[in-house]
Protein backbone atom coordinates (compact mmCIF):
# COMPACT_ATOMS: atom_id res chain seq x y z
CA UNK A 1 0.00 0.00 0.00
CA UNK A 2 1.41 3.39 -0.96
CA UNK A 3 2.03 6.05 1.63
CA UNK A 4 -0.16 9.15 1.73
CA UNK A 5 1.28 12.61 1.21
CA UNK A 6 1.70 12.92 4.96
CA UNK A 7 4.14 10.01 4.90
CA UNK A 8 1.90 7.81 7.08
CA UNK A 9 0.55 4.37 6.22
CA UNK A 10 -2.90 4.39 7.92
CA UNK A 11 -3.38 0.64 7.54
CA UNK A 12 -0.21 -0.21 9.47
CA UNK A 13 -0.96 2.52 12.00
CA UNK A 14 -4.40 1.00 12.62
CA UNK A 15 -2.89 -2.48 13.00
CA UNK A 16 -0.42 -1.05 15.50
CA UNK A 17 -3.23 0.40 17.59
CA UNK A 18 -5.10 -2.91 17.56
CA UNK A 19 -1.96 -4.76 18.68
CA UNK A 20 -1.44 -2.35 21.57
CA UNK A 21 -5.08 -2.65 22.68
CA UNK A 22 -4.87 -6.44 22.40
CA UNK A 23 -1.64 -6.47 24.39
CA UNK A 24 -3.31 -4.46 27.15
CA UNK A 25 -6.13 -7.01 27.34
CA UNK A 26 -3.78 -10.00 27.35
CA UNK A 27 -1.62 -8.39 30.06
CA UNK A 28 -4.81 -7.92 32.11
CA UNK A 29 -5.64 -11.63 31.73
CA UNK A 30 -2.08 -12.50 32.78
CA UNK A 31 -2.49 -10.24 35.81
CA UNK A 32 -5.65 -12.08 36.90
CA UNK A 33 -3.93 -15.44 36.35
CA UNK A 34 -1.07 -14.33 38.61
CA UNK A 35 -3.59 -13.16 41.20
CA UNK A 36 -5.19 -16.63 41.17
CA UNK A 37 -1.72 -18.12 41.50
CA UNK A 38 -1.03 -16.08 44.64
CA UNK A 39 -4.51 -16.81 46.03
CA UNK A 40 -4.48 -20.59 45.57
CA UNK A 41 -0.82 -20.80 46.53
CA UNK A 42 -1.50 -19.42 50.00
CA UNK A 43 -3.06 -22.68 51.23
CA UNK A 44 -0.14 -24.83 50.17
CA UNK A 45 2.39 -22.39 51.61
CA UNK A 46 0.55 -22.12 54.94
CA UNK A 47 0.33 -25.90 55.28
CA UNK A 48 4.02 -26.27 54.50
CA UNK A 49 4.97 -23.63 57.03
CA UNK A 50 2.79 -25.22 59.70
CA UNK A 51 4.53 -28.58 59.23
CA UNK A 52 7.96 -26.95 59.45
CA UNK A 53 7.04 -25.09 62.62
CA UNK A 54 5.66 -28.26 64.20
CA UNK A 55 8.88 -30.12 63.37
CA UNK A 56 11.00 -27.34 64.85
CA UNK A 57 8.92 -27.30 68.02
CA UNK A 58 9.30 -31.07 68.39
CA UNK A 59 13.07 -30.86 67.87
CA UNK A 60 13.34 -28.09 70.44
CA UNK A 61 11.39 -30.13 72.98
CA UNK A 62 13.66 -33.14 72.47
CA UNK A 63 16.77 -31.00 72.83
CA UNK A 64 15.50 -29.64 76.14
CA UNK A 65 15.19 -33.12 77.73
CA UNK A 66 18.16 -33.90 80.02
CA UNK A 67 20.20 -37.08 79.42
CA UNK A 68 22.17 -38.28 82.51
CA UNK A 69 25.93 -38.33 82.05
CA UNK A 70 25.87 -36.66 78.67
CA UNK A 71 26.31 -33.17 77.38
CA UNK A 72 23.19 -31.34 76.30
CA UNK A 73 23.28 -28.99 73.29
CA UNK A 74 20.57 -26.36 73.00
CA UNK A 75 20.24 -24.12 69.94
CA UNK A 76 18.29 -20.90 69.53
CA UNK A 77 17.67 -19.40 66.09
CA UNK A 78 17.06 -15.66 65.74
CA UNK A 79 16.55 -13.42 62.74
CA UNK A 80 19.57 -11.56 61.39
CA UNK A 81 19.59 -8.07 59.90
CA UNK A 82 20.52 -9.29 56.42
CA UNK A 83 17.54 -11.59 56.09
CA UNK A 84 19.40 -14.69 57.23
CA UNK A 85 19.41 -16.38 60.63
CA UNK A 86 21.90 -16.65 63.45
CA UNK A 87 22.03 -19.87 65.46
CA UNK A 88 23.35 -19.68 69.02
CA UNK A 89 24.52 -23.08 70.32
CA UNK A 90 24.99 -23.65 74.05
CA UNK A 91 26.43 -26.91 75.40
CA UNK A 92 25.99 -27.84 79.05
CA UNK A 93 26.87 -30.88 81.19
CA UNK A 94 23.76 -32.66 82.43
CA UNK A 95 23.62 -32.76 86.20
CA UNK A 96 26.40 -30.26 86.68
CA UNK A 97 24.37 -27.30 85.43
CA UNK A 98 27.49 -25.60 84.11
CA UNK A 99 27.87 -24.17 80.65
CA UNK A 100 30.91 -25.47 78.79
CA UNK A 101 30.92 -23.47 75.54
CA UNK A 102 28.75 -20.96 73.71
CA UNK A 103 29.12 -20.27 69.98
CA UNK A 104 27.29 -18.52 67.19
CA UNK A 105 27.16 -19.08 63.47
CA UNK A 106 25.30 -17.51 60.54
CA UNK A 107 23.03 -19.56 58.29
CA UNK A 108 21.97 -18.60 54.79
CA UNK A 109 18.41 -17.38 54.52
CA UNK A 110 16.00 -19.80 52.89
CA UNK A 111 13.93 -18.45 49.98
CA UNK A 112 10.19 -18.96 49.98
CA UNK A 113 8.60 -21.60 47.75
CA UNK A 114 7.34 -19.01 45.23
CA UNK A 115 3.94 -17.55 44.42
CA UNK A 116 2.35 -20.96 43.85
CA UNK A 117 3.58 -22.34 47.15
CA UNK A 118 3.03 -26.10 47.13
CA UNK A 119 -0.31 -25.97 45.32
CA UNK A 120 -0.52 -27.69 41.93
CA UNK A 121 -3.56 -25.62 40.99
CA UNK A 122 -1.70 -22.41 41.76
CA UNK A 123 1.27 -23.60 39.75
CA UNK A 124 -1.05 -24.21 36.77
CA UNK A 125 -2.36 -20.65 36.99
CA UNK A 126 1.24 -19.42 37.19
CA UNK A 127 2.16 -21.26 34.00
CA UNK A 128 -0.91 -19.87 32.26
CA UNK A 129 0.08 -16.38 33.43
CA UNK A 130 3.58 -16.75 31.97
CA UNK A 131 2.14 -17.97 28.64
CA UNK A 132 -0.24 -15.00 28.51
CA UNK A 133 2.60 -12.66 29.40
CA UNK A 134 4.66 -13.96 26.48
CA UNK A 135 1.67 -13.50 24.15
CA UNK A 136 1.10 -9.97 25.45
CA UNK A 137 4.79 -9.19 25.02
CA UNK A 138 4.67 -10.33 21.38
CA UNK A 139 1.57 -8.23 20.67
CA UNK A 140 3.12 -5.25 22.46
CA UNK A 141 6.37 -5.55 20.50
CA UNK A 142 4.42 -6.06 17.27
CA UNK A 143 2.44 -2.88 17.93
CA UNK A 144 5.67 -0.92 18.42
CA UNK A 145 7.17 -2.39 15.25
CA UNK A 146 4.08 -1.64 13.15
CA UNK A 147 3.99 1.91 14.51
CA UNK A 148 7.52 2.44 13.21
CA UNK A 149 6.76 0.83 9.85
CA UNK A 150 3.70 3.05 9.41
CA UNK A 151 5.94 6.12 9.24
CA UNK A 152 9.28 4.47 8.34
CA UNK A 153 11.13 5.75 11.38
CA UNK A 154 12.08 4.70 14.90
CA UNK A 155 8.81 4.43 16.87
CA UNK A 156 9.56 6.54 19.91
CA UNK A 157 9.14 10.15 18.95
CA UNK A 158 6.50 11.06 21.58
CA UNK A 159 5.22 9.90 24.95
CA UNK A 160 2.68 7.48 23.51
CA UNK A 161 5.32 5.67 21.50
CA UNK A 162 7.84 5.76 24.33
CA UNK A 163 5.25 4.33 26.74
CA UNK A 164 4.45 1.44 24.42
CA UNK A 165 8.16 0.64 24.14
CA UNK A 166 8.59 1.14 27.90
CA UNK A 167 5.96 -1.55 28.53
CA UNK A 168 7.87 -3.89 26.22
CA UNK A 169 11.10 -3.46 28.19
CA UNK A 170 9.40 -3.80 31.59
CA UNK A 171 7.87 -7.13 30.64
CA UNK A 172 10.96 -8.06 28.63
CA UNK A 173 13.23 -7.65 31.67
CA UNK A 174 11.03 -10.09 33.59
CA UNK A 175 10.95 -12.61 30.73
CA UNK A 176 14.73 -12.40 30.30
CA UNK A 177 15.21 -13.29 33.96
CA UNK A 178 12.87 -16.24 33.50
CA UNK A 179 14.71 -17.34 30.35
CA UNK A 180 17.99 -17.27 32.28
CA UNK A 181 16.52 -19.81 34.68
CA UNK A 182 16.00 -17.41 37.58
CA UNK A 183 13.08 -18.35 39.89
CA UNK A 184 11.41 -14.94 39.58
CA UNK A 185 7.79 -15.80 38.80
CA UNK A 186 6.92 -13.77 41.88
CA UNK A 187 7.91 -10.74 39.77
CA UNK A 188 5.29 -11.53 37.14
CA UNK A 189 2.38 -9.78 38.86
CA UNK A 190 4.22 -6.44 39.33
CA UNK A 191 5.50 -6.64 35.73
CA UNK A 192 2.15 -7.17 34.01
CA UNK A 193 0.39 -4.76 36.38
CA UNK A 194 2.83 -2.00 35.44
CA UNK A 195 2.50 -2.87 31.75
CA UNK A 196 -1.31 -2.63 31.99
CA UNK A 197 -1.14 0.76 33.71
CA UNK A 198 1.47 2.09 31.27
CA UNK A 199 -0.43 1.01 28.16
CA UNK A 200 -3.73 2.12 29.67
CA UNK A 201 -2.37 5.63 30.20
CA UNK A 202 -0.73 5.58 26.78
CA UNK A 203 -3.94 4.72 24.92
CA UNK A 204 -6.26 6.93 26.97
CA UNK A 205 -4.22 10.02 27.90
CA UNK A 206 -1.02 10.11 25.86
CA UNK A 207 -2.26 8.84 22.51
CA UNK A 208 -1.26 10.71 19.37
CA UNK A 209 -1.82 9.73 15.76
CA UNK A 210 1.05 8.24 13.82
CA UNK A 211 2.95 11.12 12.20
CA UNK A 212 6.38 12.27 11.14
CA UNK A 213 8.86 13.73 13.59
CA UNK A 214 9.78 17.35 14.20
CA UNK A 215 13.05 18.32 12.41
CA UNK A 216 15.16 18.21 15.59
CA UNK A 217 14.43 14.49 15.99
CA UNK A 218 15.53 13.50 12.50
CA UNK A 219 18.83 11.95 13.58
CA UNK A 220 20.37 8.55 14.06
CA UNK A 221 20.91 9.61 17.67
CA UNK A 222 17.19 8.99 18.21
CA UNK A 223 17.81 5.27 17.82
CA UNK A 224 20.87 5.35 20.08
CA UNK A 225 19.83 7.76 22.84
CA UNK A 226 16.15 6.88 23.24
CA UNK A 227 16.65 3.14 22.83
CA UNK A 228 19.16 3.18 25.68
CA UNK A 229 16.74 5.20 27.83
CA UNK A 230 13.91 2.72 27.18
CA UNK A 231 16.08 -0.26 28.12
CA UNK A 232 17.17 1.53 31.29
CA UNK A 233 13.53 2.21 32.18
CA UNK A 234 12.56 -1.45 31.96
CA UNK A 235 15.52 -2.57 34.06
CA UNK A 236 15.06 0.21 36.61
CA UNK A 237 11.43 -0.87 37.05
CA UNK A 238 12.42 -4.49 37.67
CA UNK A 239 14.87 -3.30 40.33
CA UNK A 240 12.22 -0.98 41.81
CA UNK A 241 9.65 -3.79 42.13
CA UNK A 242 12.27 -6.06 43.70
CA UNK A 243 13.25 -3.34 46.17
CA UNK A 244 9.63 -2.72 47.16
CA UNK A 245 9.14 -6.44 47.79
CA UNK A 246 12.39 -6.51 49.77
CA UNK A 247 11.15 -3.74 52.06
CA UNK A 248 7.85 -5.58 52.57
CA UNK A 249 9.59 -8.89 53.33
CA UNK A 250 12.03 -7.17 55.69
CA UNK A 251 9.16 -5.54 57.61
CA UNK A 252 7.40 -8.91 57.84
CA UNK A 253 10.55 -10.60 59.18
CA UNK A 254 10.85 -7.94 61.89
CA UNK A 255 7.20 -8.39 62.86
CA UNK A 256 7.66 -12.15 62.96
CA UNK A 257 10.77 -11.86 65.14
CA UNK A 258 8.79 -9.61 67.49
CA UNK A 259 6.00 -12.20 67.74
CA UNK A 260 3.45 -10.16 65.78
CA UNK A 261 0.93 -11.98 63.59
CA UNK A 262 0.32 -11.16 59.93
CA UNK A 263 2.28 -8.99 57.57
CA UNK A 264 2.58 -5.20 57.20
CA UNK A 265 -0.38 -3.27 55.80
CA UNK A 266 -2.62 -6.23 56.75
CA UNK A 267 -1.18 -8.34 53.94
CA UNK A 268 -1.45 -12.05 54.77
CA UNK A 269 1.71 -13.60 56.16
CA UNK A 270 1.59 -16.35 53.51
CA UNK A 271 2.36 -13.78 50.79
CA UNK A 272 5.68 -12.85 52.40
CA UNK A 273 6.50 -16.46 53.32
CA UNK A 274 6.46 -17.33 49.61
CA UNK A 275 8.79 -14.50 48.59
CA UNK A 276 12.56 -14.96 48.40
CA UNK A 277 14.53 -14.09 51.52
CA UNK A 278 15.42 -10.44 52.08
CA UNK A 279 19.09 -11.12 51.29
CA UNK A 280 18.10 -12.58 47.90
CA UNK A 281 15.80 -9.67 47.03
CA UNK A 282 18.34 -7.08 48.15
CA UNK A 283 21.11 -8.70 46.12
CA UNK A 284 18.95 -8.99 42.96
CA UNK A 285 17.85 -5.35 43.14
CA UNK A 286 21.41 -4.16 43.61
CA UNK A 287 22.75 -6.25 40.75
CA UNK A 288 20.10 -4.98 38.31
CA UNK A 289 20.73 -1.35 39.23
CA UNK A 290 24.50 -1.81 39.09
CA UNK A 291 24.28 -3.52 35.71
CA UNK A 292 22.10 -0.86 34.05
CA UNK A 293 23.69 2.24 35.64
CA UNK A 294 26.53 2.41 33.05
CA UNK A 295 23.91 2.32 30.29
CA UNK A 296 22.07 5.23 31.94
CA UNK A 297 25.37 7.10 32.04
CA UNK A 298 25.81 6.42 28.32
CA UNK A 299 22.23 7.61 27.71
CA UNK A 300 23.01 11.02 29.20
CA UNK A 301 26.29 11.31 27.31
CA UNK A 302 24.60 10.34 24.03
CA UNK A 303 21.90 12.92 24.70
CA UNK A 304 24.53 15.62 25.21
CA UNK A 305 26.23 14.72 21.92
CA UNK A 306 22.87 14.82 20.14
CA UNK A 307 22.09 18.20 21.74
CA UNK A 308 25.32 19.64 20.39
CA UNK A 309 24.48 18.37 16.90
CA UNK A 310 20.90 19.71 17.03
CA UNK A 311 21.21 22.93 19.04
CA UNK A 312 24.93 23.76 19.06
CA UNK A 313 25.52 23.14 22.80
CA UNK A 314 26.22 19.98 24.75
CA UNK A 315 24.39 21.09 27.89
CA UNK A 316 21.99 23.93 28.66
CA UNK A 317 20.34 22.69 31.89
CA UNK A 318 17.09 22.10 30.09
CA UNK A 319 14.51 20.56 32.51
CA UNK A 320 14.92 17.14 30.90
CA UNK A 321 18.71 17.38 31.08
CA UNK A 322 18.56 18.55 34.68
CA UNK A 323 16.30 15.75 35.88
CA UNK A 324 18.24 13.15 33.94
CA UNK A 325 21.32 14.30 35.81
CA UNK A 326 19.46 14.32 39.15
CA UNK A 327 18.34 10.75 38.45
CA UNK A 328 21.93 9.79 37.67
CA UNK A 329 23.16 11.38 40.91
CA UNK A 330 20.58 9.57 43.07
CA UNK A 331 21.33 6.20 41.46
CA UNK A 332 25.06 6.87 41.89
CA UNK A 333 24.44 7.72 45.56
CA UNK A 334 22.48 4.49 45.96
CA UNK A 335 25.25 2.36 44.45
CA UNK A 336 27.84 4.11 46.60
CA UNK A 337 25.71 3.76 49.72
CA UNK A 338 24.97 0.11 48.95
CA UNK A 339 28.70 -0.58 48.77
CA UNK A 340 29.25 0.73 52.31
CA UNK A 341 28.35 -1.33 55.37
CA UNK A 342 26.30 1.41 57.00
CA UNK A 343 23.84 1.78 54.11
CA UNK A 344 22.91 -1.79 53.28
CA UNK A 345 19.36 -2.99 53.70
CA UNK A 346 16.42 -0.69 54.38
CA UNK A 347 18.29 2.63 54.08
CA UNK A 348 19.69 1.73 50.68
CA UNK A 349 16.26 0.41 49.66
CA UNK A 350 14.62 3.76 50.34
CA UNK A 351 17.32 5.47 48.29
CA UNK A 352 16.64 3.09 45.39
CA UNK A 353 12.93 3.95 45.54
CA UNK A 354 13.79 7.66 45.48
CA UNK A 355 16.01 7.12 42.42
CA UNK A 356 13.19 5.42 40.50
CA UNK A 357 10.78 8.18 41.57
CA UNK A 358 13.19 10.69 39.99
CA UNK A 359 13.22 8.60 36.82
CA UNK A 360 9.41 8.58 36.67
CA UNK A 361 9.18 12.32 37.27
CA UNK A 362 11.80 12.89 34.58
CA UNK A 363 9.55 11.00 32.18
CA UNK A 364 5.98 11.92 33.11
CA UNK A 365 6.34 15.12 35.13
CA UNK A 366 8.90 16.93 32.98
CA UNK A 367 7.33 15.89 29.67
CA UNK A 368 3.77 16.83 30.64
CA UNK A 369 4.06 19.74 33.08
CA UNK A 370 7.37 21.43 32.24
CA UNK A 371 8.14 23.31 29.03
CA UNK A 372 11.55 22.90 27.48
CA UNK A 373 13.41 21.83 24.39
CA UNK A 374 12.41 18.22 25.06
CA UNK A 375 8.68 19.00 24.95
CA UNK A 376 7.74 16.28 22.47
CA UNK A 377 5.03 14.67 24.57
CA UNK A 378 2.31 15.30 22.02
CA UNK A 379 -0.16 15.92 24.86
CA UNK A 380 -2.38 18.91 25.10
C-alpha positions as CSV (number, residue, x, y, z in Angstrom):
1,X,0.0,0.0,0.0
2,X,1.4,3.4,-1.0
3,X,2.0,6.1,1.6
4,X,-0.2,9.1,1.7
5,X,1.3,12.6,1.2
6,X,1.7,12.9,5.0
7,X,4.1,10.0,4.9
8,X,1.9,7.8,7.1
9,X,0.5,4.4,6.2
10,X,-2.9,4.4,7.9
11,X,-3.4,0.6,7.5
12,X,-0.2,-0.2,9.5
13,X,-1.0,2.5,12.0
14,X,-4.4,1.0,12.6
15,X,-2.9,-2.5,13.0
16,X,-0.4,-1.1,15.5
17,X,-3.2,0.4,17.6
18,X,-5.1,-2.9,17.6
19,X,-2.0,-4.8,18.7
20,X,-1.4,-2.3,21.6
21,X,-5.1,-2.7,22.7
22,X,-4.9,-6.4,22.4
23,X,-1.6,-6.5,24.4
24,X,-3.3,-4.5,27.1
25,X,-6.1,-7.0,27.3
26,X,-3.8,-10.0,27.4
27,X,-1.6,-8.4,30.1
28,X,-4.8,-7.9,32.1
29,X,-5.6,-11.6,31.7
30,X,-2.1,-12.5,32.8
31,X,-2.5,-10.2,35.8
32,X,-5.6,-12.1,36.9
33,X,-3.9,-15.4,36.4
34,X,-1.1,-14.3,38.6
35,X,-3.6,-13.2,41.2
36,X,-5.2,-16.6,41.2
37,X,-1.7,-18.1,41.5
38,X,-1.0,-16.1,44.6
39,X,-4.5,-16.8,46.0
40,X,-4.5,-20.6,45.6
41,X,-0.8,-20.8,46.5
42,X,-1.5,-19.4,50.0
43,X,-3.1,-22.7,51.2
44,X,-0.1,-24.8,50.2
45,X,2.4,-22.4,51.6
46,X,0.6,-22.1,54.9
47,X,0.3,-25.9,55.3
48,X,4.0,-26.3,54.5
49,X,5.0,-23.6,57.0
50,X,2.8,-25.2,59.7
51,X,4.5,-28.6,59.2
52,X,8.0,-27.0,59.4
53,X,7.0,-25.1,62.6
54,X,5.7,-28.3,64.2
55,X,8.9,-30.1,63.4
56,X,11.0,-27.3,64.8
57,X,8.9,-27.3,68.0
58,X,9.3,-31.1,68.4
59,X,13.1,-30.9,67.9
60,X,13.3,-28.1,70.4
61,X,11.4,-30.1,73.0
62,X,13.7,-33.1,72.5
63,X,16.8,-31.0,72.8
64,X,15.5,-29.6,76.1
65,X,15.2,-33.1,77.7
66,X,18.2,-33.9,80.0
67,X,20.2,-37.1,79.4
68,X,22.2,-38.3,82.5
69,X,25.9,-38.3,82.0
70,X,25.9,-36.7,78.7
71,X,26.3,-33.2,77.4
72,X,23.2,-31.3,76.3
73,X,23.3,-29.0,73.3
74,X,20.6,-26.4,73.0
75,X,20.2,-24.1,69.9
76,X,18.3,-20.9,69.5
77,X,17.7,-19.4,66.1
78,X,17.1,-15.7,65.7
79,X,16.6,-13.4,62.7
80,X,19.6,-11.6,61.4
81,X,19.6,-8.1,59.9
82,X,20.5,-9.3,56.4
83,X,17.5,-11.6,56.1
84,X,19.4,-14.7,57.2
85,X,19.4,-16.4,60.6
86,X,21.9,-16.7,63.4
87,X,22.0,-19.9,65.5
88,X,23.3,-19.7,69.0
89,X,24.5,-23.1,70.3
90,X,25.0,-23.7,74.0
91,X,26.4,-26.9,75.4
92,X,26.0,-27.8,79.1
93,X,26.9,-30.9,81.2
94,X,23.8,-32.7,82.4
95,X,23.6,-32.8,86.2
96,X,26.4,-30.3,86.7
97,X,24.4,-27.3,85.4
98,X,27.5,-25.6,84.1
99,X,27.9,-24.2,80.6
100,X,30.9,-25.5,78.8
101,X,30.9,-23.5,75.5
102,X,28.8,-21.0,73.7
103,X,29.1,-20.3,70.0
104,X,27.3,-18.5,67.2
105,X,27.2,-19.1,63.5
106,X,25.3,-17.5,60.5
107,X,23.0,-19.6,58.3
108,X,22.0,-18.6,54.8
109,X,18.4,-17.4,54.5
110,X,16.0,-19.8,52.9
111,X,13.9,-18.5,50.0
112,X,10.2,-19.0,50.0
113,X,8.6,-21.6,47.7
114,X,7.3,-19.0,45.2
115,X,3.9,-17.5,44.4
116,X,2.3,-21.0,43.8
117,X,3.6,-22.3,47.2
118,X,3.0,-26.1,47.1
119,X,-0.3,-26.0,45.3
120,X,-0.5,-27.7,41.9
121,X,-3.6,-25.6,41.0
122,X,-1.7,-22.4,41.8
123,X,1.3,-23.6,39.7
124,X,-1.0,-24.2,36.8
125,X,-2.4,-20.6,37.0
126,X,1.2,-19.4,37.2
127,X,2.2,-21.3,34.0
128,X,-0.9,-19.9,32.3
129,X,0.1,-16.4,33.4
130,X,3.6,-16.8,32.0
131,X,2.1,-18.0,28.6
132,X,-0.2,-15.0,28.5
133,X,2.6,-12.7,29.4
134,X,4.7,-14.0,26.5
135,X,1.7,-13.5,24.2
136,X,1.1,-10.0,25.5
137,X,4.8,-9.2,25.0
138,X,4.7,-10.3,21.4
139,X,1.6,-8.2,20.7
140,X,3.1,-5.2,22.5
141,X,6.4,-5.6,20.5
142,X,4.4,-6.1,17.3
143,X,2.4,-2.9,17.9
144,X,5.7,-0.9,18.4
145,X,7.2,-2.4,15.2
146,X,4.1,-1.6,13.2
147,X,4.0,1.9,14.5
148,X,7.5,2.4,13.2
149,X,6.8,0.8,9.9
150,X,3.7,3.0,9.4
151,X,5.9,6.1,9.2
152,X,9.3,4.5,8.3
153,X,11.1,5.8,11.4
154,X,12.1,4.7,14.9
155,X,8.8,4.4,16.9
156,X,9.6,6.5,19.9
157,X,9.1,10.2,19.0
158,X,6.5,11.1,21.6
159,X,5.2,9.9,25.0
160,X,2.7,7.5,23.5
161,X,5.3,5.7,21.5
162,X,7.8,5.8,24.3
163,X,5.2,4.3,26.7
164,X,4.5,1.4,24.4
165,X,8.2,0.6,24.1
166,X,8.6,1.1,27.9
167,X,6.0,-1.6,28.5
168,X,7.9,-3.9,26.2
169,X,11.1,-3.5,28.2
170,X,9.4,-3.8,31.6
171,X,7.9,-7.1,30.6
172,X,11.0,-8.1,28.6
173,X,13.2,-7.6,31.7
174,X,11.0,-10.1,33.6
175,X,10.9,-12.6,30.7
176,X,14.7,-12.4,30.3
177,X,15.2,-13.3,34.0
178,X,12.9,-16.2,33.5
179,X,14.7,-17.3,30.4
180,X,18.0,-17.3,32.3
181,X,16.5,-19.8,34.7
182,X,16.0,-17.4,37.6
183,X,13.1,-18.4,39.9
184,X,11.4,-14.9,39.6
185,X,7.8,-15.8,38.8
186,X,6.9,-13.8,41.9
187,X,7.9,-10.7,39.8
188,X,5.3,-11.5,37.1
189,X,2.4,-9.8,38.9
190,X,4.2,-6.4,39.3
191,X,5.5,-6.6,35.7
192,X,2.1,-7.2,34.0
193,X,0.4,-4.8,36.4
194,X,2.8,-2.0,35.4
195,X,2.5,-2.9,31.7
196,X,-1.3,-2.6,32.0
197,X,-1.1,0.8,33.7
198,X,1.5,2.1,31.3
199,X,-0.4,1.0,28.2
200,X,-3.7,2.1,29.7
201,X,-2.4,5.6,30.2
202,X,-0.7,5.6,26.8
203,X,-3.9,4.7,24.9
204,X,-6.3,6.9,27.0
205,X,-4.2,10.0,27.9
206,X,-1.0,10.1,25.9
207,X,-2.3,8.8,22.5
208,X,-1.3,10.7,19.4
209,X,-1.8,9.7,15.8
210,X,1.1,8.2,13.8
211,X,2.9,11.1,12.2
212,X,6.4,12.3,11.1
213,X,8.9,13.7,13.6
214,X,9.8,17.4,14.2
215,X,13.0,18.3,12.4
216,X,15.2,18.2,15.6
217,X,14.4,14.5,16.0
218,X,15.5,13.5,12.5
219,X,18.8,12.0,13.6
220,X,20.4,8.5,14.1
221,X,20.9,9.6,17.7
222,X,17.2,9.0,18.2
223,X,17.8,5.3,17.8
224,X,20.9,5.4,20.1
225,X,19.8,7.8,22.8
226,X,16.1,6.9,23.2
227,X,16.7,3.1,22.8
228,X,19.2,3.2,25.7
229,X,16.7,5.2,27.8
230,X,13.9,2.7,27.2
231,X,16.1,-0.3,28.1
232,X,17.2,1.5,31.3
233,X,13.5,2.2,32.2
234,X,12.6,-1.4,32.0
235,X,15.5,-2.6,34.1
236,X,15.1,0.2,36.6
237,X,11.4,-0.9,37.1
238,X,12.4,-4.5,37.7
239,X,14.9,-3.3,40.3
240,X,12.2,-1.0,41.8
241,X,9.6,-3.8,42.1
242,X,12.3,-6.1,43.7
243,X,13.3,-3.3,46.2
244,X,9.6,-2.7,47.2
245,X,9.1,-6.4,47.8
246,X,12.4,-6.5,49.8
247,X,11.1,-3.7,52.1
248,X,7.9,-5.6,52.6
249,X,9.6,-8.9,53.3
250,X,12.0,-7.2,55.7
251,X,9.2,-5.5,57.6
252,X,7.4,-8.9,57.8
253,X,10.6,-10.6,59.2
254,X,10.8,-7.9,61.9
255,X,7.2,-8.4,62.9
256,X,7.7,-12.2,63.0
257,X,10.8,-11.9,65.1
258,X,8.8,-9.6,67.5
259,X,6.0,-12.2,67.7
260,X,3.4,-10.2,65.8
261,X,0.9,-12.0,63.6
262,X,0.3,-11.2,59.9
263,X,2.3,-9.0,57.6
264,X,2.6,-5.2,57.2
265,X,-0.4,-3.3,55.8
266,X,-2.6,-6.2,56.7
267,X,-1.2,-8.3,53.9
268,X,-1.5,-12.1,54.8
269,X,1.7,-13.6,56.2
270,X,1.6,-16.4,53.5
271,X,2.4,-13.8,50.8
272,X,5.7,-12.9,52.4
273,X,6.5,-16.5,53.3
274,X,6.5,-17.3,49.6
275,X,8.8,-14.5,48.6
276,X,12.6,-15.0,48.4
277,X,14.5,-14.1,51.5
278,X,15.4,-10.4,52.1
279,X,19.1,-11.1,51.3
280,X,18.1,-12.6,47.9
281,X,15.8,-9.7,47.0
282,X,18.3,-7.1,48.1
283,X,21.1,-8.7,46.1
284,X,19.0,-9.0,43.0
285,X,17.8,-5.4,43.1
286,X,21.4,-4.2,43.6
287,X,22.7,-6.3,40.8
288,X,20.1,-5.0,38.3
289,X,20.7,-1.3,39.2
290,X,24.5,-1.8,39.1
291,X,24.3,-3.5,35.7
292,X,22.1,-0.9,34.1
293,X,23.7,2.2,35.6
294,X,26.5,2.4,33.0
295,X,23.9,2.3,30.3
296,X,22.1,5.2,31.9
297,X,25.4,7.1,32.0
298,X,25.8,6.4,28.3
299,X,22.2,7.6,27.7
300,X,23.0,11.0,29.2
301,X,26.3,11.3,27.3
302,X,24.6,10.3,24.0
303,X,21.9,12.9,24.7
304,X,24.5,15.6,25.2
305,X,26.2,14.7,21.9
306,X,22.9,14.8,20.1
307,X,22.1,18.2,21.7
308,X,25.3,19.6,20.4
309,X,24.5,18.4,16.9
310,X,20.9,19.7,17.0
311,X,21.2,22.9,19.0
312,X,24.9,23.8,19.1
313,X,25.5,23.1,22.8
314,X,26.2,20.0,24.7
315,X,24.4,21.1,27.9
316,X,22.0,23.9,28.7
317,X,20.3,22.7,31.9
318,X,17.1,22.1,30.1
319,X,14.5,20.6,32.5
320,X,14.9,17.1,30.9
321,X,18.7,17.4,31.1
322,X,18.6,18.6,34.7
323,X,16.3,15.7,35.9
324,X,18.2,13.1,33.9
325,X,21.3,14.3,35.8
326,X,19.5,14.3,39.1
327,X,18.3,10.7,38.5
328,X,21.9,9.8,37.7
329,X,23.2,11.4,40.9
330,X,20.6,9.6,43.1
331,X,21.3,6.2,41.5
332,X,25.1,6.9,41.9
333,X,24.4,7.7,45.6
334,X,22.5,4.5,46.0
335,X,25.3,2.4,44.5
336,X,27.8,4.1,46.6
337,X,25.7,3.8,49.7
338,X,25.0,0.1,49.0
339,X,28.7,-0.6,48.8
340,X,29.3,0.7,52.3
341,X,28.3,-1.3,55.4
342,X,26.3,1.4,57.0
343,X,23.8,1.8,54.1
344,X,22.9,-1.8,53.3
345,X,19.4,-3.0,53.7
346,X,16.4,-0.7,54.4
347,X,18.3,2.6,54.1
348,X,19.7,1.7,50.7
349,X,16.3,0.4,49.7
350,X,14.6,3.8,50.3
351,X,17.3,5.5,48.3
352,X,16.6,3.1,45.4
353,X,12.9,4.0,45.5
354,X,13.8,7.7,45.5
355,X,16.0,7.1,42.4
356,X,13.2,5.4,40.5
357,X,10.8,8.2,41.6
358,X,13.2,10.7,40.0
359,X,13.2,8.6,36.8
360,X,9.4,8.6,36.7
361,X,9.2,12.3,37.3
362,X,11.8,12.9,34.6
363,X,9.5,11.0,32.2
364,X,6.0,11.9,33.1
365,X,6.3,15.1,35.1
366,X,8.9,16.9,33.0
367,X,7.3,15.9,29.7
368,X,3.8,16.8,30.6
369,X,4.1,19.7,33.1
370,X,7.4,21.4,32.2
371,X,8.1,23.3,29.0
372,X,11.5,22.9,27.5
373,X,13.4,21.8,24.4
374,X,12.4,18.2,25.1
375,X,8.7,19.0,25.0
376,X,7.7,16.3,22.5
377,X,5.0,14.7,24.6
378,X,2.3,15.3,22.0
379,X,-0.2,15.9,24.9
380,X,-2.4,18.9,25.1
